[in-house]
Amino acid sequence: MALLADIEKAFLQLVVDQSDRNYVRFLWLKRYAEDFDQSDIKIVRLKRVAFGVVASPFLLNAVVCRHLHKNCNEFTDQIARDFYADNLCTGVRDDASALRLFETYLRHVP
């Protein structure tokens, strides 16, 4: 039996530490015109990890692994093996095994 899961908006759930936000900033042009000046440029700092940034998959993987290893059990071991980016693709032999895996999850949810 195949079990699939996806973390919804995974990258946007990762908060960039306040002290690191200057490293994830970009320029936003408020108004484009031939006579634009400095006041038309706005500096934007990201508070969340953005999808598409080269380091984003690494950061997501590090956070997921940290949480899985912090709460180590049968459920988290299986997830850690079968997780890629924000997707889980795993399986069990039968309905009883799926139910047992789910019950293990429920015992460890805060």
Phi and psi restraints in degrees (range 20) as a CNS / XPLOR table:
assign (resid 1 and name C) (resid 2 and name N)
       (resid 2 and name CA) (resid 2 and name C) 1.0 -85.5 20.0 2
assign (resid 2 and name N) (resid 2 and name CA)
       (resid 2 and name C) (resid 3 and name N) 1.0 140.4 20.0 2
assign (resid 2 and name C) (resid 3 and name N)
       (resid 3 and name CA) (resid 3 and name C) 1.0 -124.8 20.0 2
assign (resid 3 and name N) (resid 3 and name CA)
       (resid 3 and name C) (resid 4 and name N) 1.0 124.4 20.0 2
assign (resid 3 and name C) (resid 4 and name N)
       (resid 4 and name CA) (resid 4 and name C) 1.0 -123.6 20.0 2
assign (resid 4 and name N) (resid 4 and name CA)
       (resid 4 and name C) (resid 5 and name N) 1.0 144.5 20.0 2
assign (resid 4 and name C) (resid 5 and name N)
       (resid 5 and name CA) (resid 5 and name C) 1.0 -151.2 20.0 2
assign (resid 5 and name N) (resid 5 and name CA)
       (resid 5 and name C) (resid 6 and name N) 1.0 158.8 20.0 2
assign (resid 5 and name C) (resid 6 and name N)
       (resid 6 and name CA) (resid 6 and name C) 1.0 -143.7 20.0 2
assign (resid 6 and name N) (resid 6 and name CA)
       (resid 6 and name C) (resid 7 and name N) 1.0 135.9 20.0 2
assign (resid 6 and name C) (resid 7 and name N)
       (resid 7 and name CA) (resid 7 and name C) 1.0 -83.3 20.0 2
assign (resid 7 and name N) (resid 7 and name CA)
       (resid 7 and name C) (resid 8 and name N) 1.0 116.9 20.0 2
assign (resid 7 and name C) (resid 8 and name N)
       (resid 8 and name CA) (resid 8 and name C) 1.0 -67.8 20.0 2
assign (resid 8 and name N) (resid 8 and name CA)
       (resid 8 and name C) (resid 9 and name N) 1.0 128.8 20.0 2
assign (resid 8 and name C) (resid 9 and name N)
       (resid 9 and name CA) (resid 9 and name C) 1.0 48.1 20.0 2
assign (resid 9 and name N) (resid 9 and name CA)
       (resid 9 and name C) (resid 10 and name N) 1.0 49.0 20.0 2
assign (resid 9 and name C) (resid 10 and name N)
       (resid 10 and name CA) (resid 10 and name C) 1.0 -55.3 20.0 2
assign (resid 10 and name N) (resid 10 and name CA)
       (resid 10 and name C) (resid 11 and name N) 1.0 -47.6 20.0 2
assign (resid 10 and name C) (resid 11 and name N)
       (resid 11 and name CA) (resid 11 and name C) 1.0 -65.3 20.0 2
assign (resid 11 and name N) (resid 11 and name CA)
       (resid 11 and name C) (resid 12 and name N) 1.0 -37.0 20.0 2
assign (resid 11 and name C) (resid 12 and name N)
       (resid 12 and name CA) (resid 12 and name C) 1.0 -72.7 20.0 2
assign (resid 12 and name N) (resid 12 and name CA)
       (resid 12 and name C) (resid 13 and name N) 1.0 -10.4 20.0 2
assign (resid 12 and name C) (resid 13 and name N)
       (resid 13 and name CA) (resid 13 and name C) 1.0 -86.1 20.0 2
assign (resid 13 and name N) (resid 13 and name CA)
       (resid 13 and name C) (resid 14 and name N) 1.0 -6.6 20.0 2
assign (resid 13 and name C) (resid 14 and name N)
       (resid 14 and name CA) (resid 14 and name C) 1.0 -95.1 20.0 2
assign (resid 14 and name N) (resid 14 and name CA)
       (resid 14 and name C) (resid 15 and name N) 1.0 120.0 20.0 2
assign (resid 14 and name C) (resid 15 and name N)
       (resid 15 and name CA) (resid 15 and name C) 1.0 -89.0 20.0 2
assign (resid 15 and name N) (resid 15 and name CA)
       (resid 15 and name C) (resid 16 and name N) 1.0 134.1 20.0 2
assign (resid 15 and name C) (resid 16 and name N)
       (resid 16 and name CA) (resid 16 and name C) 1.0 -82.5 20.0 2
assign (resid 16 and name N) (resid 16 and name CA)
       (resid 16 and name C) (resid 17 and name N) 1.0 128.0 20.0 2
assign (resid 16 and name C) (resid 17 and name N)
       (resid 17 and name CA) (resid 17 and name C) 1.0 -56.3 20.0 2
assign (resid 17 and name N) (resid 17 and name CA)
       (resid 17 and name C) (resid 18 and name N) 1.0 142.6 20.0 2
assign (resid 17 and name C) (resid 18 and name N)
       (resid 18 and name CA) (resid 18 and name C) 1.0 -51.5 20.0 2
assign (resid 18 and name N) (resid 18 and name CA)
       (resid 18 and name C) (resid 19 and name N) 1.0 -41.0 20.0 2
assign (resid 18 and name C) (resid 19 and name N)
       (resid 19 and name CA) (resid 19 and name C) 1.0 -72.1 20.0 2
assign (resid 19 and name N) (resid 19 and name CA)
       (resid 19 and name C) (resid 20 and name N) 1.0 -14.1 20.0 2
assign (resid 19 and name C) (resid 20 and name N)
       (resid 20 and name CA) (resid 20 and name C) 1.0 -103.0 20.0 2
assign (resid 20 and name N) (resid 20 and name CA)
       (resid 20 and name C) (resid 21 and name N) 1.0 -2.3 20.0 2
assign (resid 20 and name C) (resid 21 and name N)
       (resid 21 and name CA) (resid 21 and name C) 1.0 -67.5 20.0 2
assign (resid 21 and name N) (resid 21 and name CA)
       (resid 21 and name C) (resid 22 and name N) 1.0 -22.4 20.0 2
assign (resid 21 and name C) (resid 22 and name N)
       (resid 22 and name CA) (resid 22 and name C) 1.0 -69.7 20.0 2
assign (resid 22 and name N) (resid 22 and name CA)
       (resid 22 and name C) (resid 23 and name N) 1.0 -16.5 20.0 2
assign (resid 22 and name C) (resid 23 and name N)
       (resid 23 and name CA) (resid 23 and name C) 1.0 -88.6 20.0 2
assign (resid 23 and name N) (resid 23 and name CA)
       (resid 23 and name C) (resid 24 and name N) 1.0 -8.9 20.0 2
assign (resid 23 and name C) (resid 24 and name N)
       (resid 24 and name CA) (resid 24 and name C) 1.0 -125.5 20.0 2
assign (resid 24 and name N) (resid 24 and name CA)
       (resid 24 and name C) (resid 25 and name N) 1.0 65.8 20.0 2
assign (resid 24 and name C) (resid 25 and name N)
       (resid 25 and name CA) (resid 25 and name C) 1.0 -126.3 20.0 2
assign (resid 25 and name N) (resid 25 and name CA)
       (resid 25 and name C) (resid 26 and name N) 1.0 160.8 20.0 2
assign (resid 25 and name C) (resid 26 and name N)
       (resid 26 and name CA) (resid 26 and name C) 1.0 -149.7 20.0 2
assign (resid 26 and name N) (resid 26 and name CA)
       (resid 26 and name C) (resid 27 and name N) 1.0 166.2 20.0 2
assign (resid 26 and name C) (resid 27 and name N)
       (resid 27 and name CA) (resid 27 and name C) 1.0 -94.5 20.0 2
assign (resid 27 and name N) (resid 27 and name CA)
       (resid 27 and name C) (resid 28 and name N) 1.0 137.0 20.0 2
assign (resid 27 and name C) (resid 28 and name N)
       (resid 28 and name CA) (resid 28 and name C) 1.0 -119.2 20.0 2
assign (resid 28 and name N) (resid 28 and name CA)
       (resid 28 and name C) (resid 29 and name N) 1.0 125.1 20.0 2
assign (resid 28 and name C) (resid 29 and name N)
       (resid 29 and name CA) (resid 29 and name C) 1.0 -90.1 20.0 2
assign (resid 29 and name N) (resid 29 and name CA)
       (resid 29 and name C) (resid 30 and name N) 1.0 111.2 20.0 2
assign (resid 29 and name C) (resid 30 and name N)
       (resid 30 and name CA) (resid 30 and name C) 1.0 -68.1 20.0 2
assign (resid 30 and name N) (resid 30 and name CA)
       (resid 30 and name C) (resid 31 and name N) 1.0 -35.6 20.0 2
assign (resid 30 and name C) (resid 31 and name N)
       (resid 31 and name CA) (resid 31 and name C) 1.0 -148.0 20.0 2
assign (resid 31 and name N) (resid 31 and name CA)
       (resid 31 and name C) (resid 32 and name N) 1.0 128.1 20.0 2
assign (resid 31 and name C) (resid 32 and name N)
       (resid 32 and name CA) (resid 32 and name C) 1.0 -100.6 20.0 2
assign (resid 32 and name N) (resid 32 and name CA)
       (resid 32 and name C) (resid 33 and name N) 1.0 124.3 20.0 2
assign (resid 32 and name C) (resid 33 and name N)
       (resid 33 and name CA) (resid 33 and name C) 1.0 -157.8 20.0 2
assign (resid 33 and name N) (resid 33 and name CA)
       (resid 33 and name C) (resid 34 and name N) 1.0 158.4 20.0 2
assign (resid 33 and name C) (resid 34 and name N)
       (resid 34 and name CA) (resid 34 and name C) 1.0 -64.1 20.0 2
assign (resid 34 and name N) (resid 34 and name CA)
       (resid 34 and name C) (resid 35 and name N) 1.0 -24.5 20.0 2
assign (resid 34 and name C) (resid 35 and name N)
       (resid 35 and name CA) (resid 35 and name C) 1.0 -101.4 20.0 2
assign (resid 35 and name N) (resid 35 and name CA)
       (resid 35 and name C) (resid 36 and name N) 1.0 24.2 20.0 2
assign (resid 35 and name C) (resid 36 and name N)
       (resid 36 and name CA) (resid 36 and name C) 1.0 -65.4 20.0 2
assign (resid 36 and name N) (resid 36 and name CA)
       (resid 36 and name C) (resid 37 and name N) 1.0 152.7 20.0 2
assign (resid 36 and name C) (resid 37 and name N)
       (resid 37 and name CA) (resid 37 and name C) 1.0 -131.8 20.0 2
assign (resid 37 and name N) (resid 37 and name CA)
       (resid 37 and name C) (resid 38 and name N) 1.0 -172.3 20.0 2
assign (resid 37 and name C) (resid 38 and name N)
       (resid 38 and name CA) (resid 38 and name C) 1.0 -56.6 20.0 2
assign (resid 38 and name N) (resid 38 and name CA)
       (resid 38 and name C) (resid 39 and name N) 1.0 -33.6 20.0 2
assign (resid 38 and name C) (resid 39 and name N)
       (resid 39 and name CA) (resid 39 and name C) 1.0 -69.3 20.0 2
assign (resid 39 and name N) (resid 39 and name CA)
       (resid 39 and name C) (resid 40 and name N) 1.0 -15.3 20.0 2
assign (resid 39 and name C) (resid 40 and name N)
       (resid 40 and name CA) (resid 40 and name C) 1.0 -84.5 20.0 2
assign (resid 40 and name N) (resid 40 and name CA)
       (resid 40 and name C) (resid 41 and name N) 1.0 -5.0 20.0 2
assign (resid 40 and name C) (resid 41 and name N)
       (resid 41 and name CA) (resid 41 and name C) 1.0 -106.2 20.0 2
assign (resid 41 and name N) (resid 41 and name CA)
       (resid 41 and name C) (resid 42 and name N) 1.0 129.5 20.0 2
assign (resid 41 and name C) (resid 42 and name N)
       (resid 42 and name CA) (resid 42 and name C) 1.0 -119.8 20.0 2
assign (resid 42 and name N) (resid 42 and name CA)
       (resid 42 and name C) (resid 43 and name N) 1.0 137.0 20.0 2
assign (resid 42 and name C) (resid 43 and name N)
       (resid 43 and name CA) (resid 43 and name C) 1.0 -93.9 20.0 2
assign (resid 43 and name N) (resid 43 and name CA)
       (resid 43 and name C) (resid 44 and name N) 1.0 124.3 20.0 2
assign (resid 43 and name C) (resid 44 and name N)
       (resid 44 and name CA) (resid 44 and name C) 1.0 -112.7 20.0 2
assign (resid 44 and name N) (resid 44 and name CA)
       (resid 44 and name C) (resid 45 and name N) 1.0 131.8 20.0 2
assign (resid 44 and name C) (resid 45 and name N)
       (resid 45 and name CA) (resid 45 and name C) 1.0 -110.7 20.0 2
assign (resid 45 and name N) (resid 45 and name CA)
       (resid 45 and name C) (resid 46 and name N) 1.0 131.5 20.0 2
assign (resid 45 and name C) (resid 46 and name N)
       (resid 46 and name CA) (resid 46 and name C) 1.0 -79.3 20.0 2
assign (resid 46 and name N) (resid 46 and name CA)
       (resid 46 and name C) (resid 47 and name N) 1.0 141.0 20.0 2
assign (resid 46 and name C) (resid 47 and name N)
       (resid 47 and name CA) (resid 47 and name C) 1.0 -101.6 20.0 2
assign (resid 47 and name N) (resid 47 and name CA)
       (resid 47 and name C) (resid 48 and name N) 1.0 -16.0 20.0 2
assign (resid 47 and name C) (resid 48 and name N)
       (resid 48 and name CA) (resid 48 and name C) 1.0 -123.3 20.0 2
assign (resid 48 and name N) (resid 48 and name CA)
       (resid 48 and name C) (resid 49 and name N) 1.0 158.8 20.0 2
assign (resid 48 and name C) (resid 49 and name N)
       (resid 49 and name CA) (resid 49 and name C) 1.0 -73.4 20.0 2
assign (resid 49 and name N) (resid 49 and name CA)
       (resid 49 and name C) (resid 50 and name N) 1.0 128.4 20.0 2
assign (resid 49 and name C) (resid 50 and name N)
       (resid 50 and name CA) (resid 50 and name C) 1.0 -90.2 20.0 2
assign (resid 50 and name N) (resid 50 and name CA)
       (resid 50 and name C) (resid 51 and name N) 1.0 139.7 20.0 2
assign (resid 50 and name C) (resid 51 and name N)
       (resid 51 and name CA) (resid 51 and name C) 1.0 -68.4 20.0 2
assign (resid 51 and name N) (resid 51 and name CA)
       (resid 51 and name C) (resid 52 and name N) 1.0 137.3 20.0 2
assign (resid 51 and name C) (resid 52 and name N)
       (resid 52 and name CA) (resid 52 and name C) 1.0 100.6 20.0 2
assign (resid 52 and name N) (resid 52 and name CA)
       (resid 52 and name C) (resid 53 and name N) 1.0 -13.5 20.0 2
assign (resid 52 and name C) (resid 53 and name N)
       (resid 53 and name CA) (resid 53 and name C) 1.0 -77.9 20.0 2
assign (resid 53 and name N) (resid 53 and name CA)
       (resid 53 and name C) (resid 54 and name N) 1.0 139.2 20.0 2
assign (resid 53 and name C) (resid 54 and name N)
       (resid 54 and name CA) (resid 54 and name C) 1.0 -52.5 20.0 2
assign (resid 54 and name N) (resid 54 and name CA)
       (resid 54 and name C) (resid 55 and name N) 1.0 -40.4 20.0 2
assign (resid 54 and name C) (resid 55 and name N)
       (resid 55 and name CA) (resid 55 and name C) 1.0 -82.7 20.0 2
assign (resid 55 and name N) (resid 55 and name CA)
       (resid 55 and name C) (resid 56 and name N) 1.0 -10.8 20.0 2
assign (resid 55 and name C) (resid 56 and name N)
       (resid 56 and name CA) (resid 56 and name C) 1.0 -57.5 20.0 2
assign (resid 56 and name N) (resid 56 and name CA)
       (resid 56 and name C) (resid 57 and name N) 1.0 -47.3 20.0 2
assign (resid 56 and name C) (resid 57 and name N)
       (resid 57 and name CA) (resid 57 and name C) 1.0 -60.5 20.0 2
assign (resid 57 and name N) (resid 57 and name CA)
       (resid 57 and name C) (resid 58 and name N) 1.0 -38.2 20.0 2
assign (resid 57 and name C) (resid 58 and name N)
       (resid 58 and name CA) (resid 58 and name C) 1.0 -62.5 20.0 2
assign (resid 58 and name N) (resid 58 and name CA)
       (resid 58 and name C) (resid 59 and name N) 1.0 -45.4 20.0 2
assign (resid 58 and name C) (resid 59 and name N)
       (resid 59 and name CA) (resid 59 and name C) 1.0 -63.4 20.0 2
assign (resid 59 and name N) (resid 59 and name CA)
       (resid 59 and name C) (resid 60 and name N) 1.0 -42.5 20.0 2
assign (resid 59 and name C) (resid 60 and name N)
       (resid 60 and name CA) (resid 60 and name C) 1.0 -62.5 20.0 2
assign (resid 60 and name N) (resid 60 and name CA)
       (resid 60 and name C) (resid 61 and name N) 1.0 -45.7 20.0 2
assign (resid 60 and name C) (resid 61 and name N)
       (resid 61 and name CA) (resid 61 and name C) 1.0 -62.0 20.0 2
assign (resid 61 and name N) (resid 61 and name CA)
       (resid 61 and name C) (resid 62 and name N) 1.0 -41.1 20.0 2
assign (resid 61 and name C) (resid 62 and name N)
       (resid 62 and name CA) (resid 62 and name C) 1.0 -63.1 20.0 2
assign (resid 62 and name N) (resid 62 and name CA)
       (resid 62 and name C) (resid 63 and name N) 1.0 -41.6 20.0 2
assign (resid 62 and name C) (resid 63 and name N)
       (resid 63 and name CA) (resid 63 and name C) 1.0 -67.5 20.0 2
assign (resid 63 and name N) (resid 63 and name CA)
       (resid 63 and name C) (resid 64 and name N) 1.0 -45.7 20.0 2
assign (resid 63 and name C) (resid 64 and name N)
       (resid 64 and name CA) (resid 64 and name C) 1.0 -61.7 20.0 2
assign (resid 64 and name N) (resid 64 and name CA)
       (resid 64 and name C) (resid 65 and name N) 1.0 -46.7 20.0 2
assign (resid 64 and name C) (resid 65 and name N)
       (resid 65 and name CA) (resid 65 and name C) 1.0 -61.7 20.0 2
assign (resid 65 and name N) (resid 65 and name CA)
       (resid 65 and name C) (resid 66 and name N) 1.0 -41.1 20.0 2
assign (resid 65 and name C) (resid 66 and name N)
       (resid 66 and name CA) (resid 66 and name C) 1.0 -59.9 20.0 2
assign (resid 66 and name N) (resid 66 and name CA)
       (resid 66 and name C) (resid 67 and name N) 1.0 -46.1 20.0 2
assign (resid 66 and name C) (resid 67 and name N)
       (resid 67 and name CA) (resid 67 and name C) 1.0 -68.3 20.0 2
assign (resid 67 and name N) (resid 67 and name CA)
       (resid 67 and name C) (resid 68 and name N) 1.0 -37.8 20.0 2
assign (resid 67 and name C) (resid 68 and name N)
       (resid 68 and name CA) (resid 68 and name C) 1.0 -67.0 20.0 2
assign (resid 68 and name N) (resid 68 and name CA)
       (resid 68 and name C) (resid 69 and name N) 1.0 -41.4 20.0 2
assign (resid 68 and name C) (resid 69 and name N)
       (resid 69 and name CA) (resid 69 and name C) 1.0 -75.4 20.0 2
assign (resid 69 and name N) (resid 69 and name CA)
       (resid 69 and name C) (resid 70 and name N) 1.0 -25.9 20.0 2
assign (resid 69 and name C) (resid 70 and name N)
       (resid 70 and name CA) (resid 70 and name C) 1.0 -69.1 20.0 2
assign (resid 70 and name N) (resid 70 and name CA)
       (resid 70 and name C) (resid 71 and name N) 1.0 -30.4 20.0 2
assign (resid 70 and name C) (resid 71 and name N)
       (resid 71 and name CA) (resid 71 and name C) 1.0 -118.7 20.0 2
assign (resid 71 and name N) (resid 71 and name CA)
       (resid 71 and name C) (resid 72 and name N) 1.0 56.8 20.0 2
assign (resid 71 and name C) (resid 72 and name N)
       (resid 72 and name CA) (resid 72 and name C) 1.0 -68.7 20.0 2
assign (resid 72 and name N) (resid 72 and name CA)
       (resid 72 and name C) (resid 73 and name N) 1.0 126.1 20.0 2
assign (resid 72 and name C) (resid 73 and name N)
       (resid 73 and name CA) (resid 73 and name C) 1.0 -161.7 20.0 2
assign (resid 73 and name N) (resid 73 and name CA)
       (resid 73 and name C) (resid 74 and name N) 1.0 -175.7 20.0 2
assign (resid 73 and name C) (resid 74 and name N)
       (resid 74 and name CA) (resid 74 and name C) 1.0 -57.3 20.0 2
assign (resid 74 and name N) (resid 74 and name CA)
       (resid 74 and name C) (resid 75 and name N) 1.0 -41.8 20.0 2
assign (resid 74 and name C) (resid 75 and name N)
       (resid 75 and name CA) (resid 75 and name C) 1.0 -64.8 20.0 2
assign (resid 75 and name N) (resid 75 and name CA)
       (resid 75 and name C) (resid 76 and name N) 1.0 -50.6 20.0 2
assign (resid 75 and name C) (resid 76 and name N)
       (resid 76 and name CA) (resid 76 and name C) 1.0 -68.3 20.0 2
assign (resid 76 and name N) (resid 76 and name CA)
       (resid 76 and name C) (resid 77 and name N) 1.0 -32.1 20.0 2
assign (resid 76 and name C) (resid 77 and name N)
       (resid 77 and name CA) (resid 77 and name C) 1.0 -62.0 20.0 2
assign (resid 77 and name N) (resid 77 and name CA)
       (resid 77 and name C) (resid 78 and name N) 1.0 -44.0 20.0 2
assign (resid 77 and name C) (resid 78 and name N)
       (resid 78 and name CA) (resid 78 and name C) 1.0 -67.1 20.0 2
assign (resid 78 and name N) (resid 78 and name CA)
       (resid 78 and name C) (resid 79 and name N) 1.0 -41.3 20.0 2
assign (resid 78 and name C) (resid 79 and name N)
       (resid 79 and name CA) (resid 79 and name C) 1.0 -64.0 20.0 2
assign (resid 79 and name N) (resid 79 and name CA)
       (resid 79 and name C) (resid 80 and name N) 1.0 -43.9 20.0 2
assign (resid 79 and name C) (resid 80 and name N)
       (resid 80 and name CA) (resid 80 and name C) 1.0 -58.8 20.0 2
assign (resid 80 and name N) (resid 80 and name CA)
       (resid 80 and name C) (resid 81 and name N) 1.0 -37.6 20.0 2
assign (resid 80 and name C) (resid 81 and name N)
       (resid 81 and name CA) (resid 81 and name C) 1.0 -70.1 20.0 2
assign (resid 81 and name N) (resid 81 and name CA)
       (resid 81 and name C) (resid 82 and name N) 1.0 -33.7 20.0 2
assign (resid 81 and name C) (resid 82 and name N)
       (resid 82 and name CA) (resid 82 and name C) 1.0 -112.6 20.0 2
assign (resid 82 and name N) (resid 82 and name CA)
       (resid 82 and name C) (resid 83 and name N) 1.0 21.5 20.0 2
assign (resid 82 and name C) (resid 83 and name N)
       (resid 83 and name CA) (resid 83 and name C) 1.0 -103.9 20.0 2
assign (resid 83 and name N) (resid 83 and name CA)
       (resid 83 and name C) (resid 84 and name N) 1.0 137.5 20.0 2
assign (resid 83 and name C) (resid 84 and name N)
       (resid 84 and name CA) (resid 84 and name C) 1.0 -138.0 20.0 2
assign (resid 84 and name N) (resid 84 and name CA)
       (resid 84 and name C) (resid 85 and name N) 1.0 121.7 20.0 2
assign (resid 84 and name C) (resid 85 and name N)
       (resid 85 and name CA) (resid 85 and name C) 1.0 54.0 20.0 2
assign (resid 85 and name N) (resid 85 and name CA)
       (resid 85 and name C) (resid 86 and name N) 1.0 -113.1 20.0 2
assign (resid 85 and name C) (resid 86 and name N)
       (resid 86 and name CA) (resid 86 and name C) 1.0 -111.8 20.0 2
assign (resid 86 and name N) (resid 86 and name CA)
       (resid 86 and name C) (resid 87 and name N) 1.0 20.2 20.0 2
assign (resid 86 and name C) (resid 87 and name N)
       (resid 87 and name CA) (resid 87 and name C) 1.0 -119.7 20.0 2
assign (resid 87 and name N) (resid 87 and name CA)
       (resid 87 and name C) (resid 88 and name N) 1.0 139.2 20.0 2
assign (resid 87 and name C) (resid 88 and name N)
       (resid 88 and name CA) (resid 88 and name C) 1.0 -111.4 20.0 2
assign (resid 88 and name N) (resid 88 and name CA)
       (resid 88 and name C) (resid 89 and name N) 1.0 127.2 20.0 2
assign (resid 88 and name C) (resid 89 and name N)
       (resid 89 and name CA) (resid 89 and name C) 1.0 -133.4 20.0 2
assign (resid 89 and name N) (resid 89 and name CA)
       (resid 89 and name C) (resid 90 and name N) 1.0 100.3 20.0 2
assign (resid 89 and name C) (resid 90 and name N)
       (resid 90 and name CA) (resid 90 and name C) 1.0 -135.2 20.0 2
assign (resid 90 and name N) (resid 90 and name CA)
       (resid 90 and name C) (resid 91 and name N) 1.0 -175.5 20.0 2
assign (resid 90 and name C) (resid 91 and name N)
       (resid 91 and name CA) (resid 91 and name C) 1.0 -162.9 20.0 2
assign (resid 91 and name N) (resid 91 and name CA)
       (resid 91 and name C) (resid 92 and name N) 1.0 161.9 20.0 2
assign (resid 91 and name C) (resid 92 and name N)
       (resid 92 and name CA) (resid 92 and name C) 1.0 -135.9 20.0 2
assign (resid 92 and name N) (resid 92 and name CA)
       (resid 92 and name C) (resid 93 and name N) 1.0 166.4 20.0 2
assign (resid 92 and name C) (resid 93 and name N)
       (resid 93 and name CA) (resid 93 and name C) 1.0 -74.5 20.0 2
assign (resid 93 and name N) (resid 93 and name CA)
       (resid 93 and name C) (resid 94 and name N) 1.0 -35.6 20.0 2
assign (resid 93 and name C) (resid 94 and name N)
       (resid 94 and name CA) (resid 94 and name C) 1.0 -154.8 20.0 2
assign (resid 94 and name N) (resid 94 and name CA)
       (resid 94 and name C) (resid 95 and name N) 1.0 177.7 20.0 2
assign (resid 94 and name C) (resid 95 and name N)
       (resid 95 and name CA) (resid 95 and name C) 1.0 -60.3 20.0 2
assign (resid 95 and name N) (resid 95 and name CA)
       (resid 95 and name C) (resid 96 and name N) 1.0 -39.1 20.0 2
assign (resid 95 and name C) (resid 96 and name N)
       (resid 96 and name CA) (resid 96 and name C) 1.0 -63.0 20.0 2
assign (resid 96 and name N) (resid 96 and name CA)
       (resid 96 and name C) (resid 97 and name N) 1.0 -40.3 20.0 2
assign (resid 96 and name C) (resid 97 and name N)
       (resid 97 and name CA) (resid 97 and name C) 1.0 -66.5 20.0 2
assign (resid 97 and name N) (resid 97 and name CA)
       (resid 97 and name C) (resid 98 and name N) 1.0 -39.0 20.0 2
assign (resid 97 and name C) (resid 98 and name N)
       (resid 98 and name CA) (resid 98 and name C) 1.0 -63.4 20.0 2
assign (resid 98 and name N) (resid 98 and name CA)
       (resid 98 and name C) (resid 99 and name N) 1.0 -43.3 20.0 2
assign (resid 98 and name C) (resid 99 and name N)
       (resid 99 and name CA) (resid 99 and name C) 1.0 -64.1 20.0 2
assign (resid 99 and name N) (resid 99 and name CA)
       (resid 99 and name C) (resid 100 and name N) 1.0 -41.5 20.0 2
assign (resid 99 and name C) (resid 100 and name N)
       (resid 100 and name CA) (resid 100 and name C) 1.0 -63.3 20.0 2
assign (resid 100 and name N) (resid 100 and name CA)
       (resid 100 and name C) (resid 101 and name N) 1.0 -41.7 20.0 2
assign (resid 100 and name C) (resid 101 and name N)
       (resid 101 and name CA) (resid 101 and name C) 1.0 -63.6 20.0 2
assign (resid 101 and name N) (resid 101 and name CA)
       (resid 101 and name C) (resid 102 and name N) 1.0 -43.1 20.0 2
assign (resid 101 and name C) (resid 102 and name N)
       (resid 102 and name CA) (resid 102 and name C) 1.0 -64.8 20.0 2
assign (resid 102 and name N) (resid 102 and name CA)
       (resid 102 and name C) (resid 103 and name N) 1.0 -41.2 20.0 2
assign (resid 102 and name C) (resid 103 and name N)
       (resid 103 and name CA) (resid 103 and name C) 1.0 -65.0 20.0 2
assign (resid 103 and name N) (resid 103 and name CA)
       (resid 103 and name C) (resid 104 and name N) 1.0 -36.3 20.0 2
assign (resid 103 and name C) (resid 104 and name N)
       (resid 104 and name CA) (resid 104 and name C) 1.0 -61.6 20.0 2
assign (resid 104 and name N) (resid 104 and name CA)
       (resid 104 and name C) (resid 105 and name N) 1.0 -42.4 20.0 2
assign (resid 104 and name C) (resid 105 and name N)
       (resid 105 and name CA) (resid 105 and name C) 1.0 -59.6 20.0 2
assign (resid 105 and name N) (resid 105 and name CA)
       (resid 105 and name C) (resid 106 and name N) 1.0 -47.7 20.0 2
assign (resid 105 and name C) (resid 106 and name N)
       (resid 106 and name CA) (resid 106 and name C) 1.0 -61.6 20.0 2
assign (resid 106 and name N) (resid 106 and name CA)
       (resid 106 and name C) (resid 107 and name N) 1.0 -34.8 20.0 2
assign (resid 106 and name C) (resid 107 and name N)
       (resid 107 and name CA) (resid 107 and name C) 1.0 -67.6 20.0 2
assign (resid 107 and name N) (resid 107 and name CA)
       (resid 107 and name C) (resid 108 and name N) 1.0 -20.4 20.0 2
assign (resid 107 and name C) (resid 108 and name N)
       (resid 108 and name CA) (resid 108 and name C) 1.0 -111.2 20.0 2
assign (resid 108 and name N) (resid 108 and name CA)
       (resid 108 and name C) (resid 109 and name N) 1.0 4.8 20.0 2
assign (resid 108 and name C) (resid 109 and name N)
       (resid 109 and name CA) (resid 109 and name C) 1.0 -82.6 20.0 2
assign (resid 109 and name N) (resid 109 and name CA)
       (resid 109 and name C) (resid 110 and name N) 1.0 127.2 20.0 2
